[in-house]
Amino acid sequence: MNKCSRKQNVSMSQDGQLKCWQLKKPEISEYSAIMIDGAEDMNAAILDIFRNQKCARVVVGDPHQEIFSFKGVVNAFQMIRETHAYRLTQSFRFGPKIASVAQCVLKNLTELQGQTLVGGRRRDFVRSGHMPMPSPDARLTRAYLARTHVGLYKWSLEMCYDEKYSSKSMGFAGGLEAYEFDDVLDIYNLSKPEKQESINKDFFRKFRTVSDLDQFATKIDDIELSNKIKMFKHSGDKTPRHIKRLKEKCSSKLANSDIIFSTVHRAKGLEFDWVTLLDDFNLGRNQEDGKGEWNILYVAITRAKQYLDIDSGVLDDLGYNE
């Protein structure tokens, strides 16, 4: 990969280039201070370069927004011994009610006893179940956040076919292409012997049936592939129509969308006027990655600026009292 020959079959990836730079032990000498943001989900190579600099180093982030551990990232807050620590506990994104819900999540993280998240001086609203919510300004952007791709797929389809939203522009955070719904169409084509020639990806051509593909995904614990199979099973013979509908209705860019669909992972770092959490969140009390599930819920809640829709059962689990 290092040869960079025009004839080589394996090109150097961006991660490979970063690793080569790290191994050279670079010294960034032209700055008096370096700051990294989002330190809870850090690339390990970048963190190593950062730690070896001789200038002042500032680490910024929220350790309880660590949600990308499955990608091999590291939490810098667990690896750096600071000389000074400053806790910024007031949010200027939302007001006291949304802050109170987020605080309930933090209280369920045992190491956080005694710390309080405070909302800013703005009016905000939390709705659960059938509680009434004041009518918001029609110009507010509304986002629907899901824990899983399957939950987002089902919900976005439902709204795309609902006449109430026919005049609304819709889009997916990160762009529709990022969710690889065309793979769901390939799985549909795999299920139809007469359509298997229409399969786009060579990967899916390796399997005779969807059952074989499902067994493969289960054997190697490929959650992403399993989710795509679940999407196909949800749509069945309507899969081509459903994918076409999503492409027709949800092609707006984020800045131009009245309604935004997103998984929590893609929504991290973003903020929306009105956030609705879908019903596929799992707090994972009895799961190995229970803390990770709490972190995901915390990130989802703190995307909201003025309005938060959240299931009453989740609020009960949080111990939230208005």
HELIX and SHEET records of a PDB file:
HELIX    1   1 GLN A   14  LEU A   23  1                                  10    
HELIX    2   2 ALA A   39  ASP A   41  5                                   3    
HELIX    3   3 ALA A   44  ARG A   51  1                                   8    
HELIX    4   4 PRO A   63  GLN A   65  5                                   3    
HELIX    5   5 SER A   69  LYS A   71  5                                   3    
HELIX    6   6 ALA A   76  GLN A   78  5                                   3    
HELIX    7   7 PRO A   96  LYS A  107  1                                  12    
HELIX    8   8 THR A  110  LEU A  112  5                                   3    
HELIX    9   9 HIS A  149  CYS A  160  1                                  12    
HELIX   10  10 GLU A  163  TYR A  165  5                                   3    
HELIX   11  11 LEU A  176  TYR A  179  5                                   4    
HELIX   12  12 PHE A  181  SER A  191  1                                  11    
HELIX   13  13 PRO A  193  SER A  198  5                                   6    
HELIX   14  14 ASP A  202  ARG A  205  1                                   4    
HELIX   15  15 VAL A  210  LYS A  219  1                                  10    
HELIX   16  16 ILE A  223  SER A  235  1                                  13    
HELIX   17  17 GLY A  236  LYS A  238  5                                   3    
HELIX   18  18 THR A  239  LYS A  249  1                                  11    
HELIX   19  19 LEU A  254  ASN A  256  5                                   3    
HELIX   20  20 VAL A  264  ALA A  267  1                                   4    
HELIX   21  21 GLY A  290  ILE A  301  1                                  12    
HELIX   22  22 SER A  312  LEU A  318  1                                   7    
SHEET    1   A 2 ALA A  33  ILE A  36  0                                        
SHEET    2   A 2 ALA A  56  VAL A  59  1                                        
SHEET    1   B 6 PHE A 125  ARG A 127  0                                        
SHEET    2   B 6 ALA A 304  ASP A 309  1                                        
SHEET    3   B 6 PHE A 272  LEU A 277  1                                        
SHEET    4   B 6 ARG A 142  ALA A 146  1                                        
SHEET    5   B 6 ILE A 259  THR A 263  1                                        
SHEET    6   B 6 MET A 170  PHE A 172  1                                        
END                                                                             
